[in-house]
């Protein structure tokens, strides 16, 4: 069974600025994936050539919410983020066709 490496793209203001200015795209990836696997997955999925891959493991955070009777405490699970830099002149269309 092939493990899924790319889970979803990160779409925030910061990642949009990175993609516009530095040609770098952010993805949430499987925690067990390494940089070589991430590079191959992006190249196969989007038909682009990747210059570099940087990864960061984002730590889990404690969360709590109040109910009628008590406070429920838990943690938000940690995840791995990959920053993929493409060669000059190549882009990834994350949103697909947005023509209406």
TORDRENVO-971590 format. One record per residue: residue number from 1; x, y, z of N, C-alpha, C in turn. Coordinates in nm, 4 decimals. Example, Ala and Ser with C-alpha at 12.3 -4.5 7.8 and 13.67 -1.06 7.14 Angstrom:
REM TORDRENVO-971590
R     n       n_px       n_py       n_pz      ca_px      ca_py      ca_pz       c_px       c_py       c_pz
R     1     1.3190    -0.5690     0.7800     1.2300    -0.4500     0.7800     1.3200    -0.3300     0.7800
R     2     1.2850    -0.2250     0.7080     1.3670    -0.1060     0.7140     1.2900     0.0030     0.7870
//
This chain:
REM TORDRENVO-971590
R     n       n_px       n_py       n_pz      ca_px      ca_py      ca_pz       c_px       c_py       c_pz
R     1     0.0849    -0.1174     0.0000     0.0000     0.0000     0.0000     0.0894     0.1237     0.0000
R     2     0.0640     0.2140    -0.0920     0.1432     0.3354    -0.1029     0.0962     0.4349     0.0029
R     3     0.1918     0.4841     0.0811     0.1504     0.5802     0.1830     0.1326     0.7174     0.1212
R     4     0.0374     0.7911     0.1736     0.0100     0.9238     0.1211     0.1075     1.0211     0.1851
R     5     0.1828     1.0912     0.1019     0.2857     1.1821     0.1523     0.2313     1.3234     0.1644
R     6     0.1757     1.3775     0.0565     0.1183     1.5116     0.0595    -0.0249     1.5037     0.1109
R     7    -0.0527     1.5695     0.2223    -0.1870     1.5653     0.2794    -0.2710     1.6809     0.2255
R     8    -0.2217     1.8050     0.2399    -0.2938     1.9203     0.1863    -0.2003     2.0399     0.1797
R     9    -0.2301     2.1354     0.0920    -0.1484     2.2569     0.0874    -0.1865     2.3517     0.2010
R    10    -0.0909     2.4325     0.2421    -0.1161     2.5339     0.3444    -0.1485     2.6641     0.2716
R    11    -0.2681     2.7164     0.2955    -0.3109     2.8392     0.2290    -0.3335     2.9457     0.3356
R    12    -0.2315     3.0279     0.3570    -0.2377     3.1390     0.4506    -0.1791     3.2613     0.3818
R    13    -0.1855     3.3754     0.4481    -0.1271     3.4961     0.3908     0.0237     3.4800     0.3753
R    14     0.0872     3.4217     0.4758     0.2316     3.4048     0.4727     0.2742     3.3099     0.3604
R    15     0.2033     3.1990     0.3435     0.2404     3.1049     0.2375     0.2116     3.1622     0.0990
R    16     0.1088     3.2471     0.0870     0.0803     3.3113    -0.0403     0.1901     3.4100    -0.0775
R    17     0.2408     3.4848     0.0201     0.3519     3.5765    -0.0056     0.4776     3.4996    -0.0459
R    18     0.5022     3.3860     0.0215     0.6188     3.3036    -0.0131     0.6086     3.2522    -0.1559
R    19     0.4905     3.2107    -0.1965     0.4755     3.1577    -0.3323     0.4896     3.2678    -0.4364
R    20     0.4460     3.3890    -0.4049     0.4565     3.4993    -0.5002     0.5997     3.5503    -0.5138
R    21     0.6688     3.5687    -0.4011     0.7994     3.6328    -0.4040     0.9158     3.5354    -0.4196
R    22     0.9103     3.4192    -0.3515     1.0250     3.3292    -0.3504     0.9991     3.1965    -0.4206
R    23     0.8813     3.1801    -0.4808     0.8468     3.0572    -0.5525     0.8531     2.9349    -0.4602
R    24     0.8080     2.9536    -0.3344     0.8090     2.8482    -0.2336     0.6652     2.8173    -0.1922
R    25     0.6311     2.6898    -0.1894     0.4961     2.6460    -0.1543     0.5013     2.5614    -0.0278
R    26     0.3979     2.5724     0.0562     0.3924     2.4995     0.1824     0.2866     2.3902     0.1754
R    27     0.3208     2.2727     0.2289     0.2296     2.1588     0.2332     0.2351     2.0944     0.3708
R    28     0.1214     2.0407     0.4145     0.1209     1.9530     0.5312     0.1459     1.8129     0.4780
R    29     0.2444     1.7449     0.5359     0.2863     1.6143     0.4865     0.2793     1.5122     0.5992
R    30     0.2940     1.3851     0.5632     0.2953     1.2778     0.6621     0.4182     1.2931     0.7510
R    31     0.4033     1.2654     0.8795     0.5145     1.2838     0.9726     0.6307     1.1893     0.9444
R    32     0.6031     1.0771     0.8806     0.7095     0.9803     0.8535     0.7812     1.0061     0.7214
R    33     0.7350     1.1051     0.6427     0.7944     1.1321     0.5115     0.9251     1.2093     0.5270
R    34     1.0248     1.1736     0.4444     1.1498     1.2483     0.4449     1.1542     1.3422     0.3249
R    35     1.2621     1.4210     0.3144     1.2699     1.5241     0.2112     1.2734     1.4657     0.0703
R    36     1.3383     1.3520     0.0528     1.3470     1.2893    -0.0792     1.2093     1.2427    -0.1248
R    37     1.1332     1.1805    -0.0353     0.9982     1.1358    -0.0698     0.9064     1.2539    -0.1010
R    38     0.9206     1.3631    -0.0256     0.8388     1.4822    -0.0495     0.8716     1.5412    -0.1859
R    39     1.0007     1.5474    -0.2198     1.0426     1.6007    -0.3498     0.9833     1.5194    -0.4642
R    40     0.9921     1.3857    -0.4548     0.9389     1.2994    -0.5604     0.7876     1.3125    -0.5722
R    41     0.7182     1.3238    -0.4585     0.5721     1.3349    -0.4602     0.5271     1.4651    -0.5275
R    42     0.5946     1.5763    -0.4970     0.5573     1.7045    -0.5575     0.5882     1.7033    -0.7067
R    43     0.7042     1.6493    -0.7445     0.7406     1.6447    -0.8867     0.6435     1.5587    -0.9666
R    44     0.6007     1.4456    -0.9109     0.5071     1.3577    -0.9813     0.3657     1.4161    -0.9874
R    45     0.3225     1.4792    -0.8792     0.1853     1.5265    -0.8723     0.1625     1.6528    -0.9566
R    46     0.2589     1.7451    -0.9582     0.2382     1.8736    -1.0238     0.3228     1.8919    -1.1502
R    47     0.4052     1.7949    -1.1869     0.4916     1.8016    -1.3059     0.5804     1.9262    -1.3068
R    48     0.6514     1.9480    -1.1972     0.7461     2.0583    -1.1835     0.8790     2.0023    -1.1345
R    49     0.9840     2.0832    -1.1389     1.1121     2.0402    -1.0829     1.1387     2.1190    -0.9552
R    50     1.1775     2.0475    -0.8507     1.1947     2.1039    -0.7179     1.3421     2.1353    -0.6946
R    51     1.3694     2.2565    -0.6441     1.5057     2.2962    -0.6118     1.5447     2.2510    -0.4720
R    52     1.4592     2.2801    -0.3715     1.4915     2.2420    -0.2341     1.3646     2.2135    -0.1558
R    53     1.3818     2.1374    -0.0477     1.2720     2.1041     0.0423     1.3192     2.1287     0.1849
R    54     1.2442     2.2102     0.2592     1.2702     2.2323     0.4006     1.1500     2.1816     0.4791
R    55     1.1751     2.1168     0.5930     1.0654     2.0625     0.6723     1.0693     2.1189     0.8133
R    56     0.9522     2.1196     0.8772     0.9392     2.1639     1.0155     0.8279     2.0828     1.0806
R    57     0.8531     2.0340     1.2013     0.7507     1.9631     1.2768     0.6878     2.0638     1.3717
R    58     0.5597     2.0889     1.3500     0.4877     2.1855     1.4319     0.4354     2.1125     1.5563
R    59     0.4669     2.1608     1.6765     0.4284     2.0890     1.7984     0.2790     2.0982     1.8270
R    60     0.2291     2.0004     1.9027     0.0896     2.0024     1.9443     0.0675     2.1104     2.0485
R    61    -0.0545     2.1614     2.0565    -0.0854     2.2694     2.1494    -0.1993     2.2265     2.2412
R    62    -0.1938     2.2662     2.3675    -0.3054     2.2347     2.4565    -0.4265     2.3220     2.4246
R    63    -0.5431     2.2600     2.4227    -0.6682     2.3307     2.3957    -0.7679     2.2956     2.5059
R    64    -0.8570     2.3895     2.5370    -0.9621     2.3626     2.6346    -1.0882     2.4354     2.5923
R    65    -1.2016     2.3776     2.6323    -1.3297     2.4419     2.6056    -1.4211     2.4182     2.7242
R    66    -1.5078     2.5136     2.7466    -1.5990     2.5065     2.8606    -1.7322     2.4478     2.8181
R    67    -1.7831     2.3563     2.8996    -1.9171     2.3034     2.8801    -2.0038     2.3498     2.9970
R    68    -2.1275     2.3007     3.0064    -2.2154     2.3432     3.1146    -2.1623     2.3014     3.2518
R    69    -2.1012     2.1818     3.2560    -2.0630     2.1287     3.3860    -1.9135     2.1333     3.4151
R    70    -1.8292     2.1336     3.3129    -1.6851     2.1226     3.3390    -1.6043     2.1854     3.2245
R    71    -1.4755     2.1838     3.2404    -1.3839     2.2288     3.1359    -1.3190     2.1053     3.0755
R    72    -1.3322     2.0894     2.9443    -1.2733     1.9747     2.8743    -1.1365     2.0165     2.8231
R    73    -1.0336     1.9430     2.8623    -0.8980     1.9746     2.8199    -0.8459     1.8652     2.7275
R    74    -0.7683     1.9068     2.6299    -0.7102     1.8119     2.5365    -0.5932     1.8769     2.4652
R    75    -0.5396     1.8089     2.3653    -0.4294     1.8643     2.2890    -0.4595     1.8546     2.1397
R    76    -0.4142     1.9530     2.0663    -0.4210     1.9505     1.9215    -0.2969     1.8756     1.8750
R    77    -0.3124     1.7785     1.7874    -0.2011     1.6928     1.7508    -0.0962     1.7685     1.6688
R    78     0.0268     1.7216     1.6748     0.1353     1.7832     1.6004     0.1316     1.7368     1.4552
R    79     0.1976     1.8134     1.3665     0.2009     1.7789     1.2249     0.3321     1.8264     1.1655
R    80     0.3608     1.7781     1.0458     0.4832     1.8140     0.9756     0.4490     1.9016     0.8563
R    81     0.5264     2.0097     0.8390     0.5048     2.1040     0.7305     0.6285     2.1035     0.6418
R    82     0.6080     2.1054     0.5106     0.7189     2.1071     0.4156     0.7100     2.2324     0.3306
R    83     0.8240     2.3017     0.3154     0.8345     2.4187     0.2295     0.9123     2.3773     0.1061
R    84     0.8459     2.3777    -0.0093     0.9035     2.3278    -0.1340     0.9337     2.4472    -0.2244
R    85     1.0613     2.4614    -0.2641     1.1018     2.5680    -0.3546     1.1178     2.5106    -0.4941
R    86     1.0532     2.5751    -0.5922     1.0583     2.5298    -0.7311     1.1656     2.6062    -0.8073
R    87     1.2020     2.5533    -0.9238     1.2971     2.6236    -1.0081     1.2320     2.7502    -1.0636
R    88     1.3160     2.8427    -1.1078     1.2689     2.9724    -1.1553     1.1743     2.9561    -1.2751
R    89     1.0619     3.0246    -1.2710     0.9679     3.0234    -1.3825     0.8579     2.9187    -1.3732
R    90     0.8643     2.8266    -1.2777     0.7606     2.7239    -1.2633     0.6672     2.7612    -1.1490
R    91     0.5409     2.7251    -1.1645     0.4417     2.7535    -1.0610     0.3517     2.6324    -1.0412
R    92     0.2827     2.6310    -0.9282     0.1833     2.5283    -0.8967     0.0491     2.5993    -0.8829
R    93    -0.0519     2.5496    -0.9528    -0.1862     2.6060    -0.9420    -0.2611     2.5265    -0.8359
R    94    -0.2553     2.5746    -0.7117    -0.3153     2.5032    -0.5978    -0.4666     2.5071    -0.6043
R    95    -0.5231     2.6184    -0.6490    -0.6680     2.6368    -0.6470    -0.7385     2.5686    -0.7637
R    96    -0.6650     2.5215    -0.8627    -0.7276     2.4603    -0.9801    -0.7827     2.5681    -1.0713
R    97    -0.8803     2.5331    -1.1517    -0.9425     2.6300    -1.2422    -1.0464     2.7099    -1.1645
R    98    -1.0234     2.8413    -1.1535    -1.1162     2.9258    -1.0789    -1.2039     3.0092    -1.1709
R    99    -1.2097     2.9731    -1.2992    -1.2936     3.0464    -1.3940    -1.4388     3.0075    -1.3761
R   100    -1.5243     3.1075    -1.3755    -1.6683     3.0822    -1.3602    -1.7458     3.1422    -1.4733
//
